[in-house]
Amino acid sequence: MSREWKVCSLYPGLKTVDGYLDKKPYLDPDKLPDSPEQAQHILDEARKNPFLRNVLLSPDKDVMAVAIVLKKADVDNPAWNDETITNSLNGIAASLKPFYATSFSVGFPQVRTEIAERIRTEQMHLFPLAVAALLIALFLLLRQLIDILLPIMTAGFSILWTFGFMGATDIPINVVT
């Protein structure tokens, strides 16, 4: 993912530095802390800010939230999708693990990716059960092999033609299709 995002939640708006107001961010989005001591210093500075306490820092001061806002969606680029965004954000969160006890990403792309993955997994488990239920119902109702095979073959050919049409017209296979 290109640099089409910015970190905005650690821009406190105001903070005091030597008695003066400053709007410099606590965490520079272009440079992560080099050591645990630097990371702790950032947390200590952020804890002094009443605008961040209990909003982006938990009351026990062990949790910090970082909001990453995407600047603009590139809808024409097929690589720009929820899964790409989720993988990129997970990579960023993974790079923070040496400095923080726990780091993870959440948000709409993460939720949509998780839902799509669970639907795909459930479809892999439910499809064989649905076929088995269909075969049992057809056997109980029709009791003849030829009568059972004709609906199955019709459905199979219909699915093949549908997938062929989707491939020919570049319609992607996704949760909706």
Steps between C-alpha positions, in 0.01 A plus 500: 500500500639838406527788741132593466441520874592717793513453876274755659409388850830587664478855372373643824422845366670652801770395741742686717872491440704699752195712581415574135215361292606265224307291248779261404376139504608261772570228249666594172325290232824479300717375787412244765682506833843336485492361852257407777625805691395731218161329482457544876596867469228549236244336730610713796465819294158395372383418855559861600248622243144520642359486145644151453446358847194271505444566128797351317675374813322261733438597863762250618735662247600168347313534170542756224290530183637622168253597229619461143280683253515415131535812288325382185369169374644394164189322373647452151793298634403132545772464765319757716266288709424418861737204507795709375426775752462245781827327413683834484363612837582161653856545372519839669361352823751214480789747473390648836512166686866539613409826674150433636357195678205476261426672173221426257282673245124543492264686273252455219748339255608258773139414589395458136803281429429288807133457403589408141758247621253340741235478229751330268595255775137424583419450132776240476339310789135552404521428126564124541221482759259680267585263212454199729163633623392560141600148393320344798185704432505408131553133583214500750266677258594345165665165585642454150860572402415671169248728671761596756780564246298726268445785753859467624638521145273795417616689809866413429483623139320817610772575755776431243336731244455770764868482603601499133290810433645671808852421382432621146355831624761550777246482783698408813401213724429637845263452790206657315545306176 
